Amino acid sequence: MGGEFFAAVRERVRQARVALETAVGGGDAYEVALAQDELDDALWVAGEHGIETGPCAEGSGDADHNS
């Protein structure tokens, strides 16, 4: 389970970061809130399982999770 699960969680975090960047660029506050919520959830899952998620994007709100 470990390797595939960890890879899937990392991919979820990566996609959430991209979605947040896209939403911020689009200027829609609702889309930004949804994307930030997804990123927060993905980072929480990663943190609960000790999965490193790499450096965070500056200003993305996930500074506590850049292991």
C-alpha positions, 0 to 999 in steps of 0.5 A: 500500500505504502508506495502507491498510496504515498504517490497518490497523495503527493499527486493529489497535493500537486493537483490541488496546488495547480488548481489553487494557482489557476483559481487565484489567476482567475480572480474568482473568490469562490473558486479560490476558496474551493481550491484552498479547501482541497489543498488543505484537505490533501495536505492534512492527509499527507501530514497524517501519514507522514508523507512529504509533499515537497516545497510549497508554492509561496502564498498558497497557504500550506507553509506548515506542510512543506516538509 
